């Protein structure tokens, strides 16, 4: 299975984060995980990211998420005491590579570095007479005949 051009990280990046030797089964899992996590990164970040345009930090986050999944595919939590061990999975995203909530927020900030806002604010000159504005369509000081920038008229 070859990685598509939409993959945001490489198999080599994931393998460099693993301590184990990689066999064919793990290599296939890594490639599938990269495809899955790349789609998730685009969902939280920018849909236009591809292998060439993705920020390096996001690519590294993708590789780390896949490596964590390869180490623990079922997302089990282990508790060990003396000679007993207990394992459970409370993660709704278990069974597939995924980002933590903090990672999702970071990717969203990287994908939308600024939040453009458009707003309308009504502005009027200080001590503007609304009747003069309504009658003449211009802003005018409250006292007729007084120049707005000169004292005393």
C-alpha positions as CSV (number, residue, x, y, z in Angstrom):
1,X,0.0,0.0,0.0
2,X,1.6,3.3,-1.1
3,X,0.9,6.6,0.6
4,X,-1.2,9.1,-1.4
5,X,0.0,12.6,-2.1
6,X,-2.5,13.8,0.5
7,X,-0.6,12.2,3.4
8,X,0.7,14.9,5.8
9,X,3.6,12.8,7.2
10,X,5.7,9.9,6.0
11,X,6.2,6.4,7.1
12,X,9.8,7.2,7.9
13,X,8.7,9.9,10.4
14,X,6.5,7.5,12.2
15,X,9.1,4.7,12.2
16,X,11.7,7.1,13.7
17,X,9.4,7.5,16.7
18,X,9.0,3.8,17.3
19,X,11.6,1.6,19.1
20,X,10.4,-1.7,17.5
21,X,11.4,-3.4,14.3
22,X,8.8,-2.9,11.6
23,X,7.4,-5.9,9.8
24,X,5.0,-5.9,6.8
25,X,1.9,-5.9,9.0
26,X,3.1,-2.9,11.0
27,X,4.1,-1.1,7.8
28,X,0.6,-1.5,6.5
29,X,-0.9,-0.3,9.8
30,X,1.4,2.8,9.7
31,X,0.3,3.7,6.2
32,X,-3.4,3.3,7.0
33,X,-2.9,5.3,10.2
34,X,-1.2,8.1,8.3
35,X,-4.1,8.3,5.9
36,X,-6.6,8.4,8.8
37,X,-4.7,11.0,10.8
38,X,-4.0,13.2,7.7
39,X,-7.8,13.4,7.1
40,X,-8.3,14.3,10.8
41,X,-5.7,17.0,10.7
42,X,-7.4,18.6,7.7
43,X,-10.7,18.4,9.5
44,X,-9.4,20.4,12.4
45,X,-6.9,22.6,10.5
46,X,-7.0,23.5,6.9
47,X,-8.7,21.4,4.2
48,X,-6.2,22.6,1.6
49,X,-3.1,21.1,3.4
50,X,-1.2,18.5,1.4
51,X,2.2,16.9,1.7
52,X,4.0,20.1,0.4
53,X,1.9,22.7,2.1
54,X,1.3,21.3,5.6
55,X,3.2,23.1,8.4
56,X,6.1,21.0,9.7
57,X,4.6,21.1,13.3
58,X,1.4,19.5,12.1
59,X,3.3,16.9,10.1
60,X,5.2,16.0,13.3
61,X,2.0,15.9,15.3
62,X,0.5,13.5,12.8
63,X,3.6,11.2,13.0
64,X,3.5,11.2,16.8
65,X,-0.3,10.4,16.8
66,X,0.3,7.4,14.5
67,X,3.3,6.2,16.6
68,X,1.2,6.4,19.8
69,X,-1.6,4.4,18.1
70,X,0.9,1.8,16.8
71,X,2.2,1.3,20.4
72,X,-1.4,0.9,21.7
73,X,-3.9,0.3,18.9
74,X,-6.9,-0.3,21.3
75,X,-6.1,2.8,23.4
76,X,-6.1,0.7,26.5
77,X,-5.2,2.2,29.9
78,X,-3.2,-0.2,32.1
79,X,-3.1,-0.2,35.9
80,X,-0.7,-2.6,37.6
81,X,-0.5,-3.3,41.3
82,X,1.8,-6.0,42.7
83,X,0.9,-9.2,40.8
84,X,-2.4,-7.9,39.2
85,X,-3.0,-5.8,36.2
86,X,-6.1,-4.2,34.9
87,X,-6.7,-2.9,31.4
88,X,-9.6,-0.8,30.1
89,X,-10.4,1.6,27.3
90,X,-12.5,4.6,28.0
91,X,-11.4,6.4,24.9
92,X,-14.2,6.9,22.3
93,X,-11.6,7.3,19.6
94,X,-9.9,4.0,20.5
95,X,-9.0,1.7,17.7
96,X,-7.9,4.4,15.3
97,X,-5.1,7.1,15.4
98,X,-6.4,10.3,16.8
99,X,-5.3,13.6,18.3
100,X,-5.7,14.7,21.9
101,X,-8.0,17.6,22.5
102,X,-5.0,19.8,23.1
103,X,-3.5,18.7,19.7
104,X,-6.8,19.4,18.0
105,X,-6.9,23.0,19.4
106,X,-3.3,23.6,18.4
107,X,-4.0,22.3,14.9
108,X,-7.1,24.5,14.6
109,X,-5.0,27.6,15.6
110,X,-2.3,26.7,13.1
111,X,-5.0,26.2,10.4
112,X,-6.7,29.5,11.1
113,X,-4.0,31.8,12.5
114,X,-6.4,34.7,12.7
115,X,-10.1,35.0,13.1
116,X,-11.3,37.7,10.7
117,X,-14.3,39.6,12.0
118,X,-16.6,42.0,10.3
119,X,-18.7,44.2,12.4
120,X,-20.7,47.4,12.1
121,X,-20.4,50.2,14.6
122,X,-22.6,53.3,14.5
123,X,-20.5,56.4,15.1
124,X,-21.6,59.9,15.6
125,X,-19.8,63.1,16.3
126,X,-19.7,64.4,19.8
127,X,-22.8,66.4,20.8
128,X,-24.4,65.9,17.4
129,X,-27.9,67.1,17.1
130,X,-30.0,64.3,15.7
131,X,-32.6,66.7,14.3
132,X,-30.0,68.5,12.2
133,X,-28.7,65.2,11.0
134,X,-32.2,64.0,10.0
135,X,-33.0,67.3,8.3
136,X,-29.8,68.1,6.4
137,X,-28.1,64.6,6.3
138,X,-24.9,66.0,7.8
139,X,-23.4,66.0,11.2
140,X,-23.5,69.3,12.9
141,X,-22.6,70.6,16.4
142,X,-25.6,71.1,18.7
143,X,-25.4,74.9,18.5
144,X,-26.1,76.0,14.9
145,X,-23.5,78.3,13.5
146,X,-20.7,77.1,15.6
147,X,-17.7,75.7,13.7
148,X,-17.0,72.3,15.1
149,X,-13.2,72.9,15.4
150,X,-13.1,76.5,16.5
151,X,-14.1,77.7,20.0
152,X,-16.8,80.4,20.2
153,X,-17.9,80.4,16.5
